[in-house]
Amino acid sequence: MSTTQCQVLVVGDEVESILTAVSASRAGARTILARRSTGPLGGLSVRGGLSYMDITPDLLCGLFQEFLNRCGFIRVALNPDKADAVLEAMLAEAHIKVISGVEVQLILNPEGFPEQAVLTHPNGTCDALNPEVLHPLVVIDATPDADVARSLELPFIEGLGGILGADQNFLGVSPVFRLTGLSVDEFQAFEARLRQNPELPRILEEALPYHPPELRAEYITRPTFAPPDQDYLDILNPVIGIDYHLWRHGSAASYANADIFIDGGNVSRLRDGSLGFNGLVAQVNALNLELRALIALSQGGPTPALLQQEMRHFERYLKEKGPFPHVSVIPPSELYVRQTVNLLSLETLTARQAIEGGVPPEKAIGTFSYWLDLRGTQLWKLYPGEHLPKPIFNVGLGVALPATQALQNFAFVSRSAGYSPIEQGAGRIVQHNALLGEGVGVAAALASQSGQSLLDVATQRIAEVQACLAQRQGGALRIEGKATWSAAQIETSSLLKADEAIVEALRQSSSPAPC
């Protein structure tokens, strides 16, 4: 048996996982990164093909901005090959040991602190000749599906917590594929031609019965957007997707309740001339996936046959309807799974709190803004009129800390951290979790060096964490969270109330029984 001392162990290999580890190391902690995959670094943003990154440019800062700059980033398109190399370089420069192809079993001492982290192969067996055992002071679970936290049986919300019913309890799953043999100009001309169809108003009314009439009318005149000096193509209406559905199924009326569909779509323009297409969405119930199977799919499981078939159909549609005879659809090596679980945290962030501006400035490590994106659901069907605003909210460390104070040297950073079902729509974005991870990494380093717990540092020494982050960012943190809805709008939203109720119900069910 080989044993290794380290101060901070980070588990996972998403972009935010690696930046969390780099943050801890740069703050002075001996850090190890352990990951399940043996493939390129970067998880969803690399192996999952999600090259169109959702970025809020005015709030970029810290390690995430450094990472993007080193990748030669323009606005949204991340070159997967370049990203892998940059992440590898950042780890090497920080002298972080990387252990690949392993799962982590965390063993706690009676006080709830990490005692051992045993590294096993994914089939559940240790290396019989030389099993690896780490002795970290602080453990950070930065896996997308909270693998370590779930193994510790920490309470979590499954999917959307039932807000939209059993049939739509998860955000959609997408194969983010590449398109070759099709230029941006050709794609735009094709889309513009479809919007000239005199039957389009009737088709949109059939296909989108839950969309407001004024929005359907706007779709007809809303063009694609592809600035020549930028690296993206935004398809700002669902016309291509609806036309594809008509071609594939013969009826527009079935689009609204389709199990697999193409909506507007975000397209990255990559340096090799290919296009990264994020627009094909499957509802999880259409794939007959329970939570365990969805997590397996999230962790690199094979693409379901239905989605493989759908990508082939879309390629044929473009060849026949475009016509683009040379177009090819290149599937990703992993799927984009948007949501599996969300952990109950010390300060679970709800959609209402985000819309109100997030945590108070004295507890914030930065500000983030993104839409509460529930792609792949029929939100307007069940909650008509609930057009949620884009929150601008301060980010605190409480979402990364377990609700139970018995576990004081453990944190989590990923889409599965402490977000309510609706707030997860913004909380899952890479830029947000990179910001959160950088702050957690600093706090973990301070804890490992001082003998205090991570919980104590994150709650009692937040000013020191802020000071370290501010120094990295040129001397000042941007703390700009503010309410983006009036108090009256917040109080009358049935969706926000349902969202809060799910968190509160989990908190009550997880509370220890009174003596």
Phi, psi and omega in degrees: 000131176257137179241143183228132175271135171209157180272319182231129174248124175250131182249125180125164180220027169290169177305314181293329177299311184292321179291329174297313179296317179297320179299314180297318181294316180295337177275002172108006182265139171290119192234141174236142174248124176245138183217153180286319187285158169244005182273195180301149177288152174116355173050234184303319184289346180241294182290331180275358175076008184280072184281341174274104184264136179279106187242138168255097192301319185290350181248011177292140180194172169060213185296326181294318177296319177300315179301312181296317180299317181291338178276356183073033184291141176257295180222311180224336192274118178258120177286113185302320181294317179293319181299316179302315182293320180293317179297319178297319180293319180296321176295316181295318180296329180272003179058043180263124175286134179246126177245116187255159175074029183226157167252160184244123172255116183265126178250125183260152172275174184301337180274359179090010178266151178301131177251313178217149169239108183266125182265123181238161174284157183303339178279000174094003181252143175282160170293112187297330183275326185208068179296143182265128177233124179257156177233072182280153172277323181230138177240132178239116178276105180246033175274148183301327186251021176053052185302313183289317180299319179293325179293336176273002178062037173287144184291144180213161173266131178271117178059228182271008175068017178090002182303320182254017178087170185295329183285341181227058184266002178222151170293161186293158177254140184225135163273113181270095188263166175260146174247130172239161179077021181213121181272163177298317180299318179295319180297317180294319179296321178298313181296318180297323179296320179296326181285352177273356181298120181296341180273359187299319178304317179292319180298316180294323179296322178289319187281330188234061184294340183266355178275144178301142182305322181293330178287320176300319179295324180293327180303326185294328183255001182273110185276171170289166184223120181212082180303135186298333182264011182247185187236034182210162172229116176262123175265102195270014176208163183269020188297316178300315181298321180289320177296320176298318179297319177298315179298321186279322189239348175083002182213133176280332186298332182278355182297320186300329182244022183292142177286325179229131186207168172244128178254212184305291174107138173248130185235122175267142179257108187269160188297334181275005179093351178279166181241130175268116190254113175249094182200345177273120187234135176242135172285140187299324181294334178292334180268003179054049183251122167277174186305313183300318180290326178294319177297319178298321178294320178298331185263027173099013177297161183296144178297127179304148183302324180301320181283325175300317180295319182294322177296321178294321178296319181293323175299316180295322177301313181295323179292320184275318187272331183305298348277138178235085189296338185259007183289144175224141174258122180251110184293154176282166178278339176222157180270157174269102175259117187281332190202137170230295181225163169224128186282149170283123185243175179304320178224074179301125183273121178265165177298322179299314181298322178295317180294332177279352176117001176082205186285160177298152182306325183291348179250003190265147174252001180160181181234146178223154177215129173196155179297150172281081192275111180248051185299135179096008178238167177252061185303315185291339177292318183267333179232070181298139179086354182272076179265090188292146179282173175271109182288151171236102193231145175284138183259130177242167182281347184300332180289345183259002184248139181300150178295329179277126181280359176288343182247090195261347181241040183223141177215167177223141182221107177176185175297343182267008180290193192280073177242144173291167183305319181280320178296337178301335178302327175261325184294337184280352186289140186302316181302319179296313184286335173293319176297313179299314182296323179296319178293318178297320179299318178296314180298320179296320178295316179299320180294316184292334182270338187257343186087354173280162177282159175300320179302315180296317180297314184292335183255335185247341183237032184298330179298326178289322175297314179301318182296319179295316180294320180297319179299320178295332186258020175091012172114348181211139174272147174266106179244100192228019181299144180203159179292137178245009172221153175287161178300323180294318178296319180296316184291334183263001182278115179289331180292317179296323179293318178296322179298312179295322183297324180294318178295316182294321178297319178293320179298318180293319182289338182265354181287141178296145179294142179296149180291000000 
